[in-house]
Amino acid sequence: MVRFIQTSDWQIGMKGGGLGEAASIVRETRFKSIHNILKSAQEEDVDFILLCGDIFEHNMISQEDVKKVVTIFNQYPDIPLYLLPGNHDILGADCIYNREIFQRINNLTILRTTDSFEANGAILYPCPVFSKFTTQDLTRTIPVVKQTTGIHIGVAHGSLAGKFAASNMEDIDLPVDPACVDQTGIDYLALGHWHSYRTFEDCNGITRMAYSGTHEQTNYSEDNAGHCLLVQIDGKGEVPKIEPIKTGQLTWLSEEFEMQDSFSLHNLKNYLDTIKEIDMVRLVLYGELPLEHKENLDNLLEYETTRHENFRIKLDSLNITVPLQLEAPIDFGDPILNQTELHLKQLLTNETDLENKRIIVEALSHLQKFTKGVDT
């Protein structure tokens, strides 16, 4: 029997583009979440940890970030670590794992070749990445082991052909043939590269291939991220037992919300109260909202930025409407401002470009705020 933790795609050193000030929080949390993986390995008394590529964002990561990871590794010296470089931390002359500091970690083995490797309770078949772009099946070097005793595990970093957007091997940068398990007779294929937890079956309907996904969600487009996997294989040919373990610390939410009228604004406020504990929130508002409620919406959204680590709002699909039959014009007490309001409303009636309409509506909204300021 063998029990191990599978993890990948830590992307240490990532910039966190598009997250604004929250990018630094996401970067630092990725370090903290490594502890959750190693603590899980310790608590589950596993035989080893498989790191399936892209532990670092690229090979030019600062030594300071490298030292942070090594410091964490050194706090768990009794857990064997088997690390396969991916396409970000790719093998080569400038590979990050060539640095002297990694040579001093006694419990770390870098899987640099396709040679089989005897781990605690299993035989590993690494499929290292030597090029960021290849059309050859990365698992082609795994031998047929159907008649060989022992538990056999393939380790690869790439995309299972036919399981994602591209169906043909030649259309995938790092292809992995899903028939590998059936053709070679290995008991399990541990995969990295995709950031979401996913499992796949062999030709007999048995789950023998899995992506752990990243240990800490990277952006709003990912789903089912923030896990490592606890894998147990009782013997050759036995069904792998795969259990996802939550490792991510930040909570993420991406949601759409339809606006129709002032009552929608009330519903939005109630909804936002239900998600106030979520760390990272992306909200897309669509539909229509009368101009007179725009200021209330702005105030509500401004307050939400104080309740989350990151609050991103997209208003591209929200149409702020001004009635065609306008109410009596506002008297600003200034003929120039009165004429400005009238001119803007006429422009809005005739404008067809959505971006230009948004600009005009913003101008009208500012005029309304100005009026309230004069009244008070």
Rosetta blueprint (number, residue, H / E / L):
1 M L
2 V E
3 R E
4 F E
5 I E
6 Q E
7 T E
8 S E
9 D L
10 W L
11 Q L
12 I E
13 G L
14 M L
15 K L
16 G L
17 G L
18 G L
19 L L
20 G H
21 E H
22 A H
23 A H
24 S H
25 I H
26 V H
27 R H
28 E H
29 T H
30 R H
31 F H
32 K H
33 S H
34 I H
35 H H
36 N H
37 I H
38 L H
39 K H
40 S H
41 A H
42 Q H
43 E H
44 E L
45 D L
46 V L
47 D L
48 F E
49 I E
50 L E
51 L E
52 C L
53 G L
54 D L
55 I L
56 F E
57 E L
58 H L
59 N L
60 M L
61 I L
62 S L
63 Q H
64 E H
65 D H
66 V H
67 K H
68 K H
69 V H
70 V H
71 T H
72 I H
73 F H
74 N H
75 Q L
76 Y L
77 P L
78 D L
79 I L
80 P L
81 L E
82 Y E
83 L E
84 L L
85 P L
86 G L
87 N L
88 H L
89 D L
90 I L
91 L L
92 G L
93 A L
94 D L
95 C L
96 I H
97 Y H
98 N H
99 R L
100 E H
101 I H
102 F H
103 Q H
104 R L
105 I L
106 N L
107 N L
108 L E
109 T E
110 I E
111 L L
112 R L
113 T L
114 T L
115 D L
116 S L
117 F E
118 E E
119 A E
120 N L
121 G L
122 A E
123 I E
124 L E
125 Y E
126 P E
127 C E
128 P L
129 V L
130 F L
131 S L
132 K L
133 F L
134 T L
135 T L
136 Q L
137 D L
138 L L
139 T L
140 R L
141 T L
142 I L
143 P L
144 V L
145 V L
146 K L
147 Q L
148 T L
149 T L
150 G L
151 I L
152 H E
153 I E
154 G E
155 V E
156 A E
157 H E
158 G L
159 S E
160 L E
161 A L
162 G L
163 K L
164 F L
165 A L
166 A L
167 S L
168 N L
169 M H
170 E H
171 D H
172 I L
173 D L
174 L L
175 P E
176 V E
177 D L
178 P L
179 A L
180 C H
181 V H
182 D H
183 Q H
184 T H
185 G L
186 I L
187 D L
188 Y E
189 L E
190 A E
191 L E
192 G E
193 H L
194 W L
195 H L
196 S L
197 Y L
198 R E
199 T E
200 F E
201 E E
202 D L
203 C L
204 N L
205 G L
206 I L
207 T E
208 R E
209 M E
210 A E
211 Y E
212 S L
213 G L
214 T E
215 H L
216 E L
217 Q L
218 T L
219 N L
220 Y L
221 S L
222 E L
223 D L
224 N L
225 A L
226 G L
227 H E
228 C E
229 L E
230 L E
231 V E
232 Q E
233 I E
234 D L
235 G L
236 K L
237 G L
238 E L
239 V L
240 P L
241 K E
242 I E
243 E E
244 P E
245 I E
246 K E
247 T L
248 G L
249 Q L
250 L L
251 T L
252 W E
253 L E
254 S E
255 E E
256 E E
257 F E
258 E E
259 M E
260 Q L
261 D L
262 S H
263 F H
264 S H
265 L H
266 H H
267 N H
268 L H
269 K H
270 N H
271 Y H
272 L H
273 D H
274 T H
275 I L
276 K L
277 E L
278 I L
279 D L
280 M E
281 V E
282 R E
283 L E
284 V E
285 L E
286 Y E
287 G E
288 E E
289 L E
290 P E
291 L H
292 E H
293 H H
294 K H
295 E H
296 N H
297 L H
298 D H
299 N H
300 L H
301 L H
302 E H
303 Y H
304 E H
305 T L
306 T L
307 R L
308 H L
309 E L
310 N E
311 F E
312 R E
313 I E
314 K E
315 L E
316 D E
317 S E
318 L E
319 N E
320 I E
321 T E
322 V L
323 P L
324 L L
325 Q L
326 L L
327 E L
328 A L
329 P L
330 I L
331 D L
332 F L
333 G L
334 D L
335 P H
336 I H
337 L H
338 N H
339 Q H
340 T H
341 E H
342 L H
343 H H
344 L H
345 K H
346 Q H
347 L H
348 L H
349 T H
350 N H
351 E L
352 T L
353 D L
354 L H
355 E H
356 N H
357 K H
358 R H
359 I H
360 I H
361 V H
362 E H
363 A H
364 L H
365 S H
366 H H
367 L H
368 Q H
369 K H
370 F H
371 T H
372 K H
373 G H
374 V H
375 D H
376 T L
